[in-house]
């Protein structure tokens, strides 16, 4: 199949274990859409931009040429992906990332935010690492749940970065770029919520199947969960709301420290 040379690029922002994989598996039923795995594109943009801080660049500060590279990152990265619409997952709404995207995306900027209550996110992590010995929180010498959760909430970790991005996204000057999809509504009102996504992105709707989802795959590739721990990205094949009893296992110290964080 001949690759599409110019694609519409959108973005997906959410905490880990907020329904990213579920959302991707669902939306990727549409052959025109590719919801990516956790993407490295923003890291590429950042690393190229930081070349401007090097002595070599300062000695010959050719901003225009380096900006040309930045402006071509997304179309080049996804050049061989045969989809019309790419939904790139990452913390795009942090101040630095947003500055680069606004300058170099060269098309209207739209971001989908999936919001799941932080305590539900941590409960999902507990369910995973308490039942999966290979889960990465079990590999750092921590033996109790509180230690593992505090490690996950490290300020340099994925949860903290995504929280910063979401908080910045919801500022009045940025909010118009974003559509907020609440996880609970995704699993209880799926048809309406998916249609709202299509309307927000202004692309044709698709008749999705909500009862026999496949495991996440995009562009012929799947996650290799040997890196982070088995079943990190395994989803149930039917969309439905389920009670998570592991929420009661969240220590009071964690609730006091982070329970105030809400949308």
C-alpha positions as protocol buffer text, in pm:
chain_id: "A"
residue {
  index: 1
  type: UNK
  ca { x: 0 y: 0 z: 0 }
}
residue {
  index: 2
  type: UNK
  ca { x: 134 y: 341 z: -88 }
}
residue {
  index: 3
  type: UNK
  ca { x: 205 y: 548 z: 222 }
}
residue {
  index: 4
  type: UNK
  ca { x: 4 y: 863 z: 284 }
}
residue {
  index: 5
  type: UNK
  ca { x: 232 y: 1164 z: 250 }
}
residue {
  index: 6
  type: UNK
  ca { x: 38 y: 1408 z: 466 }
}
residue {
  index: 7
  type: UNK
  ca { x: -160 y: 1307 z: 770 }
}
residue {
  index: 8
  type: UNK
  ca { x: -368 y: 1485 z: 1027 }
}
residue {
  index: 9
  type: UNK
  ca { x: -190 y: 1462 z: 1361 }
}
residue {
  index: 10
  type: UNK
  ca { x: -387 y: 1470 z: 1685 }
}
residue {
  index: 11
  type: UNK
  ca { x: -277 y: 1399 z: 2042 }
}
residue {
  index: 12
  type: UNK
  ca { x: -380 y: 1180 z: 2335 }
}
residue {
  index: 13
  type: UNK
  ca { x: -300 y: 1281 z: 2692 }
}
residue {
  index: 14
  type: UNK
  ca { x: -382 y: 1070 z: 2998 }
}
residue {
  index: 15
  type: UNK
  ca { x: -237 y: 922 z: 3313 }
}
residue {
  index: 16
  type: UNK
  ca { x: -103 y: 568 z: 3278 }
}
residue {
  index: 17
  type: UNK
  ca { x: -374 y: 304 z: 3342 }
}
residue {
  index: 18
  type: UNK
  ca { x: -647 y: 552 z: 3253 }
}
residue {
  index: 19
  type: UNK
  ca { x: -784 y: 364 z: 2956 }
}
residue {
  index: 20
  type: UNK
  ca { x: -519 y: 456 z: 2699 }
}
residue {
  index: 21
  type: UNK
  ca { x: -486 y: 99 z: 2572 }
}
residue {
  index: 22
  type: UNK
  ca { x: -861 y: 44 z: 2575 }
}
residue {
  index: 23
  type: UNK
  ca { x: -918 y: 367 z: 2385 }
}
residue {
  index: 24
  type: UNK
  ca { x: -647 y: 279 z: 2134 }
}
residue {
  index: 25
  type: UNK
  ca { x: -778 y: -71 z: 2073 }
}
residue {
  index: 26
  type: UNK
  ca { x: -1126 y: 67 z: 2022 }
}
residue {
  index: 27
  type: UNK
  ca { x: -1038 y: 356 z: 1792 }
}
residue {
  index: 28
  type: UNK
  ca { x: -793 y: 147 z: 1591 }
}
residue {
  index: 29
  type: UNK
  ca { x: -1086 y: -57 z: 1462 }
}
residue {
  index: 30
  type: UNK
  ca { x: -1123 y: 231 z: 1218 }
}
residue {
  index: 31
  type: UNK
  ca { x: -875 y: 160 z: 936 }
}
residue {
  index: 32
  type: UNK
  ca { x: -819 y: 534 z: 889 }
}
residue {
  index: 33
  type: UNK
  ca { x: -707 y: 593 z: 1250 }
}
residue {
  index: 34
  type: UNK
  ca { x: -388 y: 501 z: 1433 }
}
residue {
  index: 35
  type: UNK
  ca { x: -385 y: 566 z: 1805 }
}
residue {
  index: 36
  type: UNK
  ca { x: -21 y: 513 z: 1895 }
}
residue {
  index: 37
  type: UNK
  ca { x: 144 y: 341 z: 2186 }
}
residue {
  index: 38
  type: UNK
  ca { x: 325 y: 569 z: 2431 }
}
residue {
  index: 39
  type: UNK
  ca { x: 515 y: 774 z: 2174 }
}
residue {
  index: 40
  type: UNK
  ca { x: 875 y: 896 z: 2152 }
}
residue {
  index: 41
  type: UNK
  ca { x: 796 y: 1183 z: 1916 }
}
residue {
  index: 42
  type: UNK
  ca { x: 792 y: 1450 z: 2186 }
}
residue {
  index: 43
  type: UNK
  ca { x: 1131 y: 1327 z: 2308 }
}
residue {
  index: 44
  type: UNK
  ca { x: 1261 y: 1361 z: 1952 }
}
residue {
  index: 45
  type: UNK
  ca { x: 1131 y: 1718 z: 1938 }
}
residue {
  index: 46
  type: UNK
  ca { x: 1285 y: 1804 z: 2274 }
}
residue {
  index: 47
  type: UNK
  ca { x: 1625 y: 1654 z: 2192 }
}
residue {
  index: 48
  type: UNK
  ca { x: 1645 y: 1834 z: 1858 }
}
residue {
  index: 49
  type: UNK
  ca { x: 1538 y: 2164 z: 2016 }
}
residue {
  index: 50
  type: UNK
  ca { x: 1800 y: 2130 z: 2292 }
}
residue {
  index: 51
  type: UNK
  ca { x: 2070 y: 2130 z: 2026 }
}
residue {
  index: 52
  type: UNK
  ca { x: 2018 y: 2506 z: 2030 }
}
residue {
  index: 53
  type: UNK
  ca { x: 2184 y: 2508 z: 2371 }
}
residue {
  index: 54
  type: UNK
  ca { x: 2505 y: 2347 z: 2247 }
}
residue {
  index: 55
  type: UNK
  ca { x: 2825 y: 2537 z: 2178 }
}
residue {
  index: 56
  type: UNK
  ca { x: 2838 y: 2403 z: 1822 }
}
residue {
  index: 57
  type: UNK
  ca { x: 2498 y: 2555 z: 1744 }
}
residue {
  index: 58
  type: UNK
  ca { x: 2569 y: 2881 z: 1925 }
}
residue {
  index: 59
  type: UNK
  ca { x: 2888 y: 2912 z: 1724 }
}
residue {
  index: 60
  type: UNK
  ca { x: 2679 y: 2899 z: 1404 }
}
residue {
  index: 61
  type: UNK
  ca { x: 2317 y: 2962 z: 1510 }
}
residue {
  index: 62
  type: UNK
  ca { x: 2125 y: 2847 z: 1203 }
}
residue {
  index: 63
  type: UNK
  ca { x: 1777 y: 2855 z: 1357 }
}
residue {
  index: 64
  type: UNK
  ca { x: 1593 y: 2829 z: 1028 }
}
residue {
  index: 65
  type: UNK
  ca { x: 1757 y: 2501 z: 926 }
}
residue {
  index: 66
  type: UNK
  ca { x: 1706 y: 2339 z: 1265 }
}
residue {
  index: 67
  type: UNK
  ca { x: 1347 y: 2464 z: 1276 }
}
residue {
  index: 68
  type: UNK
  ca { x: 1293 y: 2292 z: 941 }
}
residue {
  index: 69
  type: UNK
  ca { x: 1392 y: 1964 z: 1106 }
}
residue {
  index: 70
  type: UNK
  ca { x: 1155 y: 2026 z: 1397 }
}
residue {
  index: 71
  type: UNK
  ca { x: 870 y: 2108 z: 1161 }
}
residue {
  index: 72
  type: UNK
  ca { x: 919 y: 1781 z: 974 }
}
residue {
  index: 73
  type: UNK
  ca { x: 937 y: 1543 z: 1272 }
}
residue {
  index: 74
  type: UNK
  ca { x: 576 y: 1426 z: 1278 }
}
residue {
  index: 75
  type: UNK
  ca { x: 523 y: 1381 z: 906 }
}
residue {
  index: 76
  type: UNK
  ca { x: 860 y: 1205 z: 870 }
}
residue {
  index: 77
  type: UNK
  ca { x: 810 y: 981 z: 1172 }
}
residue {
  index: 78
  type: UNK
  ca { x: 469 y: 865 z: 1049 }
}
residue {
  index: 79
  type: UNK
  ca { x: 556 y: 874 z: 678 }
}
residue {
  index: 80
  type: UNK
  ca { x: 514 y: 498 z: 630 }
}
residue {
  index: 81
  type: UNK
  ca { x: 205 y: 463 z: 848 }
}
residue {
  index: 82
  type: UNK
  ca { x: -87 y: 406 z: 610 }
}
residue {
  index: 83
  type: UNK
  ca { x: -350 y: 597 z: 805 }
}
residue {
  index: 84
  type: UNK
  ca { x: -521 y: 929 z: 745 }
}
residue {
  index: 85
  type: UNK
  ca { x: -530 y: 1025 z: 1112 }
}
residue {
  index: 86
  type: UNK
  ca { x: -262 y: 974 z: 1376 }
}
residue {
  index: 87
  type: UNK
  ca { x: -350 y: 1018 z: 1745 }
}
residue {
  index: 88
  type: UNK
  ca { x: -9 y: 1046 z: 1910 }
}
residue {
  index: 89
  type: UNK
  ca { x: 5 y: 961 z: 2279 }
}
residue {
  index: 90
  type: UNK
  ca { x: 226 y: 1163 z: 2512 }
}
residue {
  index: 91
  type: UNK
  ca { x: 242 y: 1459 z: 2757 }
}
residue {
  index: 92
  type: UNK
  ca { x: 195 y: 1711 z: 2478 }
}
residue {
  index: 93
  type: UNK
  ca { x: 43 y: 1980 z: 2701 }
}
residue {
  index: 94
  type: UNK
  ca { x: 342 y: 2044 z: 2926 }
}
residue {
  index: 95
  type: UNK
  ca { x: 452 y: 2406 z: 2869 }
}
residue {
  index: 96
  type: UNK
  ca { x: 768 y: 2312 z: 2679 }
}
residue {
  index: 97
  type: UNK
  ca { x: 604 y: 2049 z: 2460 }
}
residue {
  index: 98
  type: UNK
  ca { x: 309 y: 2275 z: 2384 }
}
residue {
  index: 99
  type: UNK
  ca { x: 541 y: 2557 z: 2279 }
}
residue {
  index: 100
  type: UNK
  ca { x: 717 y: 2329 z: 2030 }
}
residue {
  index: 101
  type: UNK
  ca { x: 395 y: 2179 z: 1893 }
}
residue {
  index: 102
  type: UNK
  ca { x: 227 y: 2516 z: 1840 }
}
residue {
  index: 103
  type: UNK
  ca { x: 530 y: 2637 z: 1647 }
}
residue {
  index: 104
  type: UNK
  ca { x: 614 y: 2328 z: 1445 }
}
residue {
  index: 105
  type: UNK
  ca { x: 305 y: 2109 z: 1393 }
}
residue {
  index: 106
  type: UNK
  ca { x: 187 y: 2324 z: 1100 }
}
residue {
  index: 107
  type: UNK
  ca { x: -176 y: 2219 z: 1130 }
}
residue {
  index: 108
  type: UNK
  ca { x: -461 y: 2280 z: 1376 }
}
residue {
  index: 109
  type: UNK
  ca { x: -373 y: 2141 z: 1719 }
}
residue {
  index: 110
  type: UNK
  ca { x: -623 y: 1916 z: 1899 }
}
residue {
  index: 111
  type: UNK
  ca { x: -573 y: 1700 z: 2207 }
}
residue {
  index: 112
  type: UNK
  ca { x: -793 y: 1432 z: 2363 }
}
residue {
  index: 113
  type: UNK
  ca { x: -758 y: 1405 z: 2741 }
}
residue {
  index: 114
  type: UNK
  ca { x: -872 y: 1085 z: 2911 }
}
residue {
  index: 115
  type: UNK
  ca { x: -928 y: 1155 z: 3278 }
}
residue {
  index: 116
  type: UNK
  ca { x: -953 y: 878 z: 3536 }
}
residue {
  index: 117
  type: UNK
  ca { x: -961 y: 952 z: 3908 }
}
residue {
  index: 118
  type: UNK
  ca { x: -606 y: 927 z: 4041 }
}
residue {
  index: 119
  type: UNK
  ca { x: -707 y: 689 z: 4320 }
}
residue {
  index: 120
  type: UNK
  ca { x: -863 y: 459 z: 4059 }
}
residue {
  index: 121
  type: UNK
  ca { x: -538 y: 475 z: 3863 }
}
residue {
  index: 122
  type: UNK
  ca { x: -337 y: 375 z: 4170 }
}
residue {
  index: 123
  type: UNK
  ca { x: -586 y: 97 z: 4249 }
}
residue {
  index: 124
  type: UNK
  ca { x: -537 y: -35 z: 3896 }
}
residue {
  index: 125
  type: UNK
  ca { x: -162 y: -37 z: 3952 }
}
residue {
  index: 126
  type: UNK
  ca { x: -209 y: -226 z: 4281 }
}
residue {
  index: 127
  type: UNK
  ca { x: -425 y: -489 z: 4110 }
}
residue {
  index: 128
  type: UNK
  ca { x: -153 y: -533 z: 3850 }
}
residue {
  index: 129
  type: UNK
  ca { x: 161 y: -546 z: 4062 }
}
residue {
  index: 130
  type: UNK
  ca { x: 3 y: -753 z: 4340 }
}
residue {
  index: 131
  type: UNK
  ca { x: -90 y: -1022 z: 4089 }
}
residue {
  index: 132
  type: UNK
  ca { x: 200 y: -998 z: 3843 }
}
residue {
  index: 133
  type: UNK
  ca { x: 547 y: -1076 z: 3986 }
}
residue {
  index: 134
  type: UNK
  ca { x: 719 y: -937 z: 3675 }
}
residue {
  index: 135
  type: UNK
  ca { x: 556 y: -591 z: 3717 }
}
residue {
  index: 136
  type: UNK
  ca { x: 828 y: -327 z: 3728 }
}
residue {
  index: 137
  type: UNK
  ca { x: 727 y: -182 z: 4072 }
}
residue {
  index: 138
  type: UNK
  ca { x: 824 y: -521 z: 4220 }
}
residue {
  index: 139
  type: UNK
  ca { x: 1181 y: -500 z: 4092 }
}
residue {
  index: 140
  type: UNK
  ca { x: 1324 y: -224 z: 4309 }
}
residue {
  index: 141
  type: UNK
  ca { x: 1339 y: -389 z: 4648 }
}
residue {
  index: 142
  type: UNK
  ca { x: 1007 y: -247 z: 4765 }
}
residue {
  index: 143
  type: UNK
  ca { x: 796 y: -494 z: 4961 }
}
residue {
  index: 144
  type: UNK
  ca { x: 490 y: -295 z: 5069 }
}
residue {
  index: 145
  type: UNK
  ca { x: 220 y: -122 z: 4869 }
}
residue {
  index: 146
  type: UNK
  ca { x: 295 y: 226 z: 5006 }
}
residue {
  index: 147
  type: UNK
  ca { x: 659 y: 207 z: 4890 }
}
residue {
  index: 148
  type: UNK
  ca { x: 555 y: 97 z: 4542 }
}
residue {
  index: 149
  type: UNK
  ca { x: 296 y: 372 z: 4509 }
}
residue {
  index: 150
  type: UNK
  ca { x: 538 y: 641 z: 4626 }
}
residue {
  index: 151
  type: UNK
  ca { x: 787 y: 519 z: 4367 }
}
residue {
  index: 152
  type: UNK
  ca { x: 515 y: 548 z: 4099 }
}
residue {
  index: 153
  type: UNK
  ca { x: 437 y: 903 z: 4212 }
}
residue {
  index: 154
  type: UNK
  ca { x: 801 y: 1013 z: 4178 }
}
residue {
  index: 155
  type: UNK
  ca { x: 813 y: 1365 z: 4033 }
}
residue {
  index: 156
  type: UNK
  ca { x: 1019 y: 1241 z: 3738 }
}
residue {
  index: 157
  type: UNK
  ca { x: 782 y: 955 z: 3660 }
}
residue {
  index: 158
  type: UNK
  ca { x: 509 y: 920 z: 3398 }
}
residue {
  index: 159
  type: UNK
  ca { x: 220 y: 997 z: 3635 }
}
residue {
  index: 160
  type: UNK
  ca { x: 372 y: 1326 z: 3750 }
}
residue {
  index: 161
  type: UNK
  ca { x: 456 y: 1436 z: 3394 }
}
residue {
  index: 162
  type: UNK
  ca { x: 106 y: 1359 z: 3269 }
}
residue {
  index: 163
  type: UNK
  ca { x: -49 y: 1541 z: 3567 }
}
residue {
  index: 164
  type: UNK
  ca { x: 153 y: 1852 z: 3488 }
}
residue {
  index: 165
  type: UNK
  ca { x: 44 y: 1829 z: 3126 }
}
residue {
  index: 166
  type: UNK
  ca { x: -324 y: 1786 z: 3216 }
}
residue {
  index: 167
  type: UNK
  ca { x: -315 y: 2076 z: 3461 }
}
residue {
  index: 168
  type: UNK
  ca { x: -161 y: 2299 z: 3194 }
}
residue {
  index: 169
  type: UNK
  ca { x: -414 y: 2178 z: 2937 }
}
residue {
  index: 170
  type: UNK
  ca { x: -704 y: 2291 z: 3152 }
}
residue {
  index: 171
  type: UNK
  ca { x: -583 y: 2648 z: 3188 }
}
residue {
  index: 172
  type: UNK
  ca { x: -823 y: 2893 z: 3016 }
}
residue {
  index: 173
  type: UNK
  ca { x: -570 y: 2984 z: 2747 }
}
residue {
  index: 174
  type: UNK
  ca { x: -521 y: 2617 z: 2650 }
}
residue {
  index: 175
  type: UNK
  ca { x: -856 y: 2455 z: 2720 }
}
residue {
  index: 176
  type: UNK
  ca { x: -998 y: 2523 z: 2372 }
}
residue {
  index: 177
  type: UNK
  ca { x: -743 y: 2285 z: 2220 }
}
residue {
  index: 178
  type: UNK
  ca { x: -871 y: 1992 z: 2424 }
}
residue {
  index: 179
  type: UNK
  ca { x: -1162 y: 1751 z: 2460 }
}
residue {
  index: 180
  type: UNK
  ca { x: -1194 y: 1581 z: 2800 }
}
residue {
  index: 181
  type: UNK
  ca { x: -1313 y: 1220 z: 2796 }
}
residue {
  index: 182
  type: UNK
  ca { x: -1382 y: 1082 z: 3142 }
}
residue {
  index: 183
  type: UNK
  ca { x: -1289 y: 717 z: 3180 }
}
residue {
  index: 184
  type: UNK
  ca { x: -1612 y: 630 z: 3362 }
}
residue {
  index: 185
  type: UNK
  ca { x: -1816 y: 778 z: 3077 }
}
residue {
  index: 186
  type: UNK
  ca { x: -1605 y: 595 z: 2818 }
}
residue {
  index: 187
  type: UNK
  ca { x: -1700 y: 259 z: 2972 }
}
residue {
  index: 188
  type: UNK
  ca { x: -2064 y: 339 z: 3054 }
}
residue {
  index: 189
  type: UNK
  ca { x: -2169 y: 563 z: 2764 }
}
residue {
  index: 190
  type: UNK
  ca { x: -1929 y: 443 z: 2499 }
}
residue {
  index: 191
  type: UNK
  ca { x: -2120 y: 516 z: 2180 }
}
residue {
  index: 192
  type: UNK
  ca { x: -2198 y: 877 z: 2268 }
}
residue {
  index: 193
  type: UNK
  ca { x: -1848 y: 946 z: 2396 }
}
residue {
  index: 194
  type: UNK
  ca { x: -1680 y: 801 z: 2088 }
}
residue {
  index: 195
  type: UNK
  ca { x: -1908 y: 1005 z: 1863 }
}
residue {
  index: 196
  type: UNK
  ca { x: -1807 y: 1317 z: 2055 }
}
residue {
  index: 197
  type: UNK
  ca { x: -1443 y: 1234 z: 1981 }
}
residue {
  index: 198
  type: UNK
  ca { x: -1515 y: 1215 z: 1609 }
}
residue {
  index: 199
  type: UNK
  ca { x: -1704 y: 1543 z: 1621 }
}
residue {
  index: 200
  type: UNK
  ca { x: -1422 y: 1713 z: 1812 }
}
residue {
  index: 201
  type: UNK
  ca { x: -1162 y: 1592 z: 1562 }
}
residue {
  index: 202
  type: UNK
  ca { x: -1397 y: 1677 z: 1274 }
}
residue {
  index: 203
  type: UNK
  ca { x: -1345 y: 1347 z: 1096 }
}
residue {
  index: 204
  type: UNK
  ca { x: -1606 y: 1095 z: 969 }
}
residue {
  index: 205
  type: UNK
  ca { x: -1765 y: 867 z: 1228 }
}
residue {
  index: 206
  type: UNK
  ca { x: -1714 y: 489 z: 1223 }
}
residue {
  index: 207
  type: UNK
  ca { x: -1932 y: 200 z: 1339 }
}
residue {
  index: 208
  type: UNK
  ca { x: -1727 y: 48 z: 1620 }
}
residue {
  index: 209
  type: UNK
  ca { x: -1767 y: -291 z: 1787 }
}
residue {
  index: 210
  type: UNK
  ca { x: -1776 y: -256 z: 2166 }
}
residue {
  index: 211
  type: UNK
  ca { x: -1820 y: -623 z: 2262 }
}
residue {
  index: 212
  type: UNK
  ca { x: -1524 y: -807 z: 2107 }
}
residue {
  index: 213
  type: UNK
  ca { x: -1219 y: -585 z: 2128 }
}
residue {
  index: 214
  type: UNK
  ca { x: -879 y: -710 z: 2016 }
}
residue {
  index: 215
  type: UNK
  ca { x: -562 y: -654 z: 2213 }
}
residue {
  index: 216
  type: UNK
  ca { x: -381 y: -332 z: 2124 }
}
residue {
  index: 217
  type: UNK
  ca { x: -197 y: -332 z: 1794 }
}
residue {
  index: 218
  type: UNK
  ca { x: -110 y: -52 z: 1552 }
}
residue {
  index: 219
  type: UNK
  ca { x: 92 y: -38 z: 1233 }
}
residue {
  index: 220
  type: UNK
  ca { x: 155 y: -412 z: 1260 }
}
residue {
  index: 221
  type: UNK
  ca { x: 319 y: -392 z: 1603 }
}
residue {
  index: 222
  type: UNK
  ca { x: 223 y: -480 z: 1961 }
}
residue {
  index: 223
  type: UNK
  ca { x: 366 y: -385 z: 2300 }
}
residue {
  index: 224
  type: UNK
  ca { x: 659 y: -590 z: 2428 }
}
residue {
  index: 225
  type: UNK
  ca { x: 564 y: -605 z: 2794 }
}
residue {
  index: 226
  type: UNK
  ca { x: 875 y: -798 z: 2888 }
}
residue {
  index: 227
  type: UNK
  ca { x: 1021 y: -451 z: 2941 }
}
residue {
  index: 228
  type: UNK
  ca { x: 775 y: -329 z: 3205 }
}
residue {
  index: 229
  type: UNK
  ca { x: 605 y: -648 z: 3322 }
}
residue {
  index: 230
  type: UNK
  ca { x: 360 y: -895 z: 3179 }
}
residue {
  index: 231
  type: UNK
  ca { x: 1 y: -787 z: 3113 }
}
residue {
  index: 232
  type: UNK
  ca { x: 73 y: -416 z: 3158 }
}
residue {
  index: 233
  type: UNK
  ca { x: -128 y: -348 z: 2842 }
}
residue {
  index: 234
  type: UNK
  ca { x: -372 y: -638 z: 2841 }
}
residue {
  index: 235
  type: UNK
  ca { x: -735 y: -529 z: 2811 }
}
residue {
  index: 236
  type: UNK
  ca { x: -1067 y: -704 z: 2854 }
}
residue {
  index: 237
  type: UNK
  ca { x: -1241 y: -779 z: 2527 }
}
residue {
  index: 238
  type: UNK
  ca { x: -1571 y: -618 z: 2630 }
}
residue {
  index: 239
  type: UNK
  ca { x: -1618 y: -262 z: 2749 }
}
residue {
  index: 240
  type: UNK
  ca { x: -1796 y: -246 z: 3083 }
}
residue {
  index: 241
  type: UNK
  ca { x: -1764 y: -75 z: 3419 }
}
residue {
  index: 242
  type: UNK
  ca { x: -1613 y: -297 z: 3689 }
}
residue {
  index: 243
  type: UNK
  ca { x: -1566 y: -241 z: 4060 }
}
residue {
  index: 244
  type: UNK
  ca { x: -1202 y: -248 z: 4167 }
}
residue {
  index: 245
  type: UNK
  ca { x: -1173 y: -379 z: 4525 }
}
residue {
  index: 246
  type: UNK
  ca { x: -804 y: -289 z: 4529 }
}
residue {
  index: 247
  type: UNK
  ca { x: -896 y: 74 z: 4590 }
}
residue {
  index: 248
  type: UNK
  ca { x: -949 y: -16 z: 4956 }
}
residue {
  index: 249
  type: UNK
  ca { x: -581 y: -119 z: 4971 }
}
residue {
  index: 250
  type: UNK
  ca { x: -452 y: 233 z: 4904 }
}
residue {
  index: 251
  type: UNK
  ca { x: -278 y: 345 z: 5227 }
}
residue {
  index: 252
  type: UNK
  ca { x: -417 y: 648 z: 5411 }
}
residue {
  index: 253
  type: UNK
  ca { x: -81 y: 824 z: 5372 }
}
residue {
  index: 254
  type: UNK
  ca { x: -117 y: 805 z: 4993 }
}
residue {
  index: 255
  type: UNK
  ca { x: -475 y: 930 z: 5006 }
}
residue {
  index: 256
  type: UNK
  ca { x: -369 y: 1224 z: 5225 }
}
residue {
  index: 257
  type: UNK
  ca { x: -84 y: 1308 z: 4989 }
}
residue {
  index: 258
  type: UNK
  ca { x: -263 y: 1276 z: 4656 }
}
residue {
  index: 259
  type: UNK
  ca { x: -637 y: 1235 z: 4714 }
}
residue {
  index: 260
  type: UNK
  ca { x: -695 y: 1605 z: 4657 }
}
residue {
  index: 261
  type: UNK
  ca { x: -591 y: 1581 z: 4291 }
}
residue {
  index: 262
  type: UNK
  ca { x: -909 y: 1594 z: 4088 }
}
residue {
  index: 263
  type: UNK
  ca { x: -1012 y: 1723 z: 3747 }
}
